[in-house]
Amino acid sequence: MIEPGKTYVVMGLLDADSIAWVIGRRLRELGGRVVFTVQNERIKSIFLDRSDRRIPPQELATLDLRYCDVMDDAQIVQLFEQTGPVAGVVHSIAYANPRTCLGEEFHTDALEDIRQSYHISCVSFARVARHARSVMADGGALVTLTFDTSRVYPYYNWMGVHKAALEALVRALARRHGRDLIRVNAVSAGPLHSRAASKIPGFNRLHRIWRSVSPLPWDVEADKIEVANMVAFLLGPYSRKVTGQVIHVDGGASVVAGTLMPWEQWQYPTALTDDPHEDHEGPVLRI
Ligand SMILES: NC(=O)c1ccc[n+]([C@@H]2O[C@H](COP(=O)([O-])OP(=O)(O)OC[C@H]3O[C@@H](n4cnc5c(N)ncnc54)[C@H](O)[C@@H]3O)[C@@H](O)[C@H]2O)c1
């Protein structure tokens, strides 16, 4: 799926729940050399170093980890000065202040928070493309992660707006970097258990709703690997003529109108209420 022996930079590793972790691990299994980025040393010590039960210390010690805060352009420049030639970059980064940019009320006067969220969750992908180009002389692929922008979700507020901008950015970057033989795509994932997701009020129960709209069964933990497989496909030679696309890995939920009829639904082996990831606070989301 990818080119064994080549270098892939996976940005946005926080802990064992991160989509970046599952992607990076998959790329390593497929023979890629993976450079992970973590936001900063403090984040690493608080989150990654404490993932020790699910990322054994022996495995952690083998990772090629770099620090890169995408709010600081100089750190992005420095990252690509140190990686050597790169075949692909995965941007698995987003942030919005949950107190101002997410929640029950869409409007906020915290304009600086909106700007920060836009910079981290969208603009940074352009900055990564700008600087990664210098180490992709033979072309390559850039992939980012998005969440369904065809509908408006409660609580997701400004992140939904920034994801829509990110998808427009994917198309703009695809147009710009075709001449460099660099492809630019996004994977739109269904809800997955992670720290970023847990910060979105009520977001954890989205997966419960997903069960009523997704024709295929959807699992917030196990299906991270399906997202990782699509990322690997978009990074590798089998997608050589694919660029500017948003590929949905969401069980098909994004194409379904309304909710599935009872006879159309996958019969989940456990009752909905038994789900360990469910957030028991706040109103139920309806999509
Ligand atoms: N979890 C989901 O349900 C879901 C669904 C669709 C898309 N996504 C997207 O997947 C991506 C990864 O999210 P995740 O769910 O794995 O959560 P996560 O919390 O594990 O990852 C988010 C990452 O963004 C990083 N980050 C935030 N600010 C940064 C900055 N200034 N500089 C550098 N890094 C910074 C965090 O350190 C963290 O590593 C995000 O873009 C998210 O929107 C997630």
The ligand as an SDF file (V2000), in Angstrom:
LIG
                    3D

 44 48  0  0  0  0  0  0  0  0999 V2000
  -11.8830   11.4120   17.0270 N   0  0  0  0  0  0  0  0  0  0  0  0
  -12.8190   11.5880   16.0950 C   0  0  0  0  0  0  0  0  0  0  0  0
  -13.9900   11.2090   16.2540 O   0  0  0  0  0  0  0  0  0  0  0  0
  -12.4440   12.2260   14.7920 C   0  0  0  0  0  0  0  0  0  0  0  0
  -13.3070   12.0850   13.6870 C   0  0  0  0  0  0  0  0  0  0  0  0
  -12.9650   12.7020   12.4940 C   0  0  0  0  0  0  0  0  0  0  0  0
  -11.7950   13.4330   12.4020 C   0  0  0  0  0  0  0  0  0  0  0  0
  -10.9790   13.5450   13.4970 N   0  0  0  0  0  0  0  0  0  0  0  0
   -9.7610   14.3420   13.3630 C   0  0  0  0  0  0  0  0  0  0  0  0
   -8.6350   13.5240   13.5440 O   0  0  0  0  0  0  0  0  0  0  0  0
   -7.5300   14.3340   13.9450 C   0  0  0  0  0  0  0  0  0  0  0  0
   -6.8480   13.7110   15.1510 C   0  0  0  0  0  0  0  0  0  0  0  0
   -7.6950   13.7580   16.2720 O   0  0  0  0  0  0  0  0  0  0  0  0
   -7.7950   12.5740   17.3400 P   0  0  0  0  0  0  0  0  0  0  0  0
   -9.2360   12.2420   17.4310 O   0  0  0  0  0  0  0  0  0  0  0  0
   -6.8080   11.5300   17.0670 O   0  0  0  0  0  0  0  0  0  0  0  0
   -7.4680   13.3180   18.7160 O   0  0  0  0  0  0  0  0  0  0  0  0
   -6.0570   13.5790   19.4760 P   0  0  0  0  0  0  0  0  0  0  0  0
   -6.4090   14.4590   20.6400 O   0  0  0  0  0  0  0  0  0  0  0  0
   -5.3980   12.3110   19.7830 O   0  0  0  0  0  0  0  0  0  0  0  0
   -5.2160   14.3770   18.4040 O   0  0  0  0  0  0  0  0  0  0  0  0
   -5.2650   15.7690   18.2310 C   0  0  0  0  0  0  0  0  0  0  0  0
   -3.8240   16.2270   18.1400 C   0  0  0  0  0  0  0  0  0  0  0  0
   -3.7440   17.6110   17.7850 O   0  0  0  0  0  0  0  0  0  0  0  0
   -2.5860   18.0830   18.4360 C   0  0  0  0  0  0  0  0  0  0  0  0
   -2.4890   19.5380   18.4870 N   0  0  0  0  0  0  0  0  0  0  0  0
   -3.3790   20.4310   19.0140 C   0  0  0  0  0  0  0  0  0  0  0  0
   -2.8550   21.6810   18.9290 N   0  0  0  0  0  0  0  0  0  0  0  0
   -1.6300   21.5650   18.3290 C   0  0  0  0  0  0  0  0  0  0  0  0
   -0.6100   22.4870   17.9730 C   0  0  0  0  0  0  0  0  0  0  0  0
   -0.7070   23.8050   18.2310 N   0  0  0  0  0  0  0  0  0  0  0  0
    0.5150   22.0160   17.3910 N   0  0  0  0  0  0  0  0  0  0  0  0
    0.6550   20.6890   17.1290 C   0  0  0  0  0  0  0  0  0  0  0  0
   -0.2680   19.7540   17.4460 N   0  0  0  0  0  0  0  0  0  0  0  0
   -1.4020   20.1930   18.0520 C   0  0  0  0  0  0  0  0  0  0  0  0
   -2.7010   17.4690   19.8360 C   0  0  0  0  0  0  0  0  0  0  0  0
   -1.4890   17.5690   20.5570 O   0  0  0  0  0  0  0  0  0  0  0  0
   -3.0750   16.0490   19.4700 C   0  0  0  0  0  0  0  0  0  0  0  0
   -1.9070   15.2860   19.2760 O   0  0  0  0  0  0  0  0  0  0  0  0
   -8.1060   15.7260   14.2080 C   0  0  0  0  0  0  0  0  0  0  0  0
   -7.9380   16.5230   13.0600 O   0  0  0  0  0  0  0  0  0  0  0  0
   -9.5840   15.4280   14.4060 C   0  0  0  0  0  0  0  0  0  0  0  0
  -10.4140   16.5450   14.1480 O   0  0  0  0  0  0  0  0  0  0  0  0
  -11.2760   12.9600   14.6750 C   0  0  0  0  0  0  0  0  0  0  0  0
  1  2  1  0
  2  3  2  0
  2  4  1  0
  4  5  1  0
  4 44  2  0
  5  6  2  0
  6  7  1  0
  7  8  2  0
  8  9  1  0
  8 44  1  0
  9 10  1  0
  9 42  1  0
 10 11  1  0
 11 12  1  0
 11 40  1  0
 12 13  1  0
 13 14  1  0
 14 15  2  0
 14 16  1  0
 14 17  1  0
 17 18  1  0
 18 19  2  0
 18 20  1  0
 18 21  1  0
 21 22  1  0
 22 23  1  0
 23 24  1  0
 23 38  1  0
 24 25  1  0
 25 26  1  0
 25 36  1  0
 26 27  1  0
 26 35  1  0
 27 28  2  0
 28 29  1  0
 29 30  1  0
 29 35  2  0
 30 31  1  0
 30 32  2  0
 32 33  1  0
 33 34  2  0
 34 35  1  0
 36 37  1  0
 36 38  1  0
 38 39  1  0
 40 41  1  0
 40 42  1  0
 42 43  1  0
M  CHG  2   8   1  16  -1
M  END
$$$$
